[in-house]
Amino acid sequence: QVQLVESGGGLVQPGGSLRLSCVASGITYTYYKMGWYRQAPGEQRELVATSTAGFERTYAHSVQGRFTISRDDAKNTVYLQMNNLKPEDTALYYCNARQIRFGDASYWGRGTQVTVSS
Protein backbone atom coordinates (compact mmCIF):
# COMPACT_ATOMS: atom_id res chain seq x y z
CA GLN A 1 0.00 0.00 0.00
CA VAL A 2 1.40 3.35 -1.05
CA GLN A 3 1.47 6.13 1.52
CA LEU A 4 2.77 9.67 1.40
CA VAL A 5 2.76 11.39 4.76
CA GLU A 6 3.45 15.11 4.99
CA SER A 7 4.48 17.02 8.10
CA GLY A 8 5.97 20.34 9.12
CA GLY A 9 3.17 22.75 8.33
CA GLY A 10 1.99 25.42 10.72
CA LEU A 11 1.44 29.09 11.40
CA VAL A 12 4.34 31.44 10.73
CA GLN A 13 4.77 35.19 10.47
CA PRO A 14 5.67 36.84 7.17
CA GLY A 15 9.38 36.54 6.57
CA GLY A 16 9.58 33.34 8.57
CA SER A 17 10.61 29.83 7.56
CA LEU A 18 9.17 26.34 7.61
CA ARG A 19 10.45 22.97 6.49
CA LEU A 20 7.99 20.44 5.12
CA SER A 21 8.74 16.72 4.98
CA CYS A 22 7.08 13.91 3.07
CA VAL A 23 7.86 10.28 3.77
CA ALA A 24 6.90 7.77 1.08
CA SER A 25 6.28 4.07 1.59
CA GLY A 26 5.18 1.29 -0.74
CA ILE A 27 7.02 2.59 -3.81
CA THR A 28 10.43 2.17 -5.39
CA TYR A 29 11.40 5.69 -4.51
CA THR A 30 14.08 6.27 -7.11
CA TYR A 31 11.59 5.53 -9.91
CA TYR A 32 9.58 8.59 -8.92
CA LYS A 33 9.73 12.32 -9.45
CA MET A 34 8.78 13.81 -6.09
CA GLY A 35 6.99 17.12 -5.91
CA TRP A 36 5.22 19.63 -3.77
CA TYR A 37 1.98 21.25 -4.85
CA ARG A 38 -0.28 23.69 -3.03
CA GLN A 39 -3.88 24.73 -3.09
CA ALA A 40 -5.27 27.90 -1.57
CA PRO A 41 -9.00 28.25 -0.81
CA GLY A 42 -10.94 28.87 -4.02
CA GLU A 43 -7.87 28.27 -6.16
CA GLN A 44 -6.63 25.39 -8.28
CA ARG A 45 -3.83 23.16 -7.12
CA GLU A 46 -0.52 24.45 -8.43
CA LEU A 47 3.00 23.14 -8.76
CA VAL A 48 5.51 24.43 -6.22
CA ALA A 49 8.61 22.33 -6.88
CA THR A 50 9.72 18.92 -8.14
CA SER A 51 12.86 16.81 -7.91
CA THR A 52 13.96 13.65 -9.67
CA ALA A 53 16.35 11.08 -8.24
CA GLY A 54 18.97 12.67 -10.47
CA PHE A 55 18.31 15.93 -8.61
CA GLU A 56 16.81 17.71 -11.56
CA ARG A 57 14.73 20.40 -9.88
CA THR A 58 12.00 22.70 -11.06
CA TYR A 59 10.32 25.55 -9.23
CA ALA A 60 7.31 27.74 -9.69
CA HIS A 61 8.37 31.27 -10.54
CA SER A 62 6.63 32.59 -7.45
CA VAL A 63 8.83 30.59 -5.06
CA GLN A 64 12.15 30.60 -6.92
CA GLY A 65 14.93 31.89 -4.68
CA ARG A 66 12.87 31.37 -1.52
CA PHE A 67 12.01 27.65 -1.52
CA THR A 68 14.35 24.69 -1.90
CA ILE A 69 13.32 21.12 -2.62
CA SER A 70 15.60 18.29 -1.61
CA ARG A 71 15.31 14.55 -1.23
CA ASP A 72 16.98 11.82 0.78
CA ASP A 73 16.53 8.63 -1.22
CA ALA A 74 17.90 6.52 1.63
CA LYS A 75 15.00 7.72 3.79
CA ASN A 76 12.35 7.88 1.02
CA THR A 77 11.84 11.47 2.06
CA VAL A 78 11.43 14.74 0.20
CA TYR A 79 11.73 18.12 1.88
CA LEU A 80 10.62 21.63 1.08
CA GLN A 81 12.56 24.36 2.83
CA MET A 82 10.52 27.54 2.68
CA ASN A 83 12.18 30.84 3.56
CA ASN A 84 10.95 34.43 3.50
CA LEU A 85 7.36 33.24 3.57
CA LYS A 86 4.65 35.58 2.36
CA PRO A 87 0.91 35.65 3.11
CA GLU A 88 0.28 34.50 -0.47
CA ASP A 89 2.12 31.26 0.35
CA THR A 90 -0.77 30.30 2.62
CA ALA A 91 -2.21 27.03 1.31
CA LEU A 92 -2.59 23.34 1.85
CA TYR A 93 0.65 21.78 0.67
CA TYR A 94 0.53 18.35 -0.93
CA CYS A 95 3.28 15.85 -1.62
CA ASN A 96 3.15 14.03 -4.96
CA ALA A 97 5.02 11.00 -6.25
CA ARG A 98 4.91 10.56 -10.03
CA GLN A 99 6.46 7.47 -11.54
CA ILE A 100 8.86 8.27 -14.37
CA ARG A 101 10.50 4.86 -14.80
CA PHE A 102 8.79 1.54 -15.53
CA GLY A 103 5.28 2.92 -15.17
CA ASP A 104 3.17 6.04 -14.87
CA ALA A 105 1.49 5.87 -11.46
CA SER A 106 0.85 9.01 -9.42
CA TYR A 107 0.15 9.29 -5.72
CA TRP A 108 -0.81 12.12 -3.38
CA GLY A 109 -0.51 12.77 0.32
CA ARG A 110 -3.31 14.30 2.36
CA GLY A 111 -1.62 17.64 2.73
CA THR A 112 -0.21 19.85 5.46
CA GLN A 113 -1.49 23.35 6.13
CA VAL A 114 0.83 26.34 5.89
CA THR A 115 -0.53 29.67 7.13
CA VAL A 116 1.51 32.85 6.85
CA SER A 117 0.00 35.64 8.91
CA SER A 118 0.97 38.28 11.41
N, C-alpha and C positions, 0 to 999 in steps of 0.2 A: 504494500500500500504506500503510495507516494504522499509525503507530507512536506509542506513548506511552512515553517513556523517563524514569524517575524517577532522581533522585540526591539525595545529601545526608544519607542515613541514617548511623547509627553508634552508638557507645557513649557515653553521657553520664551524668554523675552527677545524682542528684535535685536539682532546682532549676536545672539547666542549660538551655541553649537549643540548638536545631538549626533549620536552614532547609532544607526539602525543595524540590526543583524538579522540574518535569515538562514536558518539551518534546514538543509534538505535531507530527506531520507527516502529510501525506496527507489532511487535512480542512480544510474552510473554518471556521477556528477560531471566528469570531464567531457561527456557527450553533449552537455547542455550549455547554451548561452544563458547566463543569469542576468536578471534585470530588476530594476526598481521602476515602478509606475506609481502615479498618484491620482487621486480623484477628489476634487473639492466639491462641496455641495452644489448641485445644479449644473455641474460641469461634466464633460466626458473624461474618461480615464486617459491620462497622457504619459508618454514615456519620460522618465527622468534620466536613467543611465543604464547601460548594459555592459557586460564584460564576458568575453569568451575565455576558455581555458588557456588560450594563447595570449591572454591579456590585451586583446584588442578591445578598446573601450570607446563608447559613444556617450555623449551627453546632450541633453536638451540645451538649447541656447540660453534659456533662462537660468540655468544652474551652473553653467560653465564657469570655472574659476572659483566657485564656492563649494561645490560638492565633489567628493571623490568616491568612486566605486572601487572596491577591491575584493579579492576572493582568496580563501584559503582552501585549496582543493583537498588537503589532508583532513580538514574538518568539515568538508561539505558545507561551507559557510560563505556567504557573500555579505559584505558590509557596505554601508553608505554613510560616509562621514559628511556631515552637513555643517558648514560654517557660515557665519554672517547671515543667519536666517532672517527672512523677511516675512511680514504678515501674509503676503501672497503665497508663501510656501505652505501655509496651513492646508492640510488635506489628509486623507487616509492613504497611507503608503502601502503598496502591495509588492510582494516579491513574486517574480515570475521565473520559471525554468522552461526554456524552449529548446527542444532537442534539435541539434544541428548535425549530428552524426548518427547514421543507422536508424533513422526514424524521424518523425515530425511531431511528437507529442508536445503538449504545452500544459503546464500546471501553474496554479495560483495559490498563494497563501491567503489568509483571511484578512490581513491588513493590520497595520498599527497606526494609531492616530498621532499626528504631529500638529500641535497648535502653537502658533507664534503670535504672542500678544503681550502687551504691557499691562 
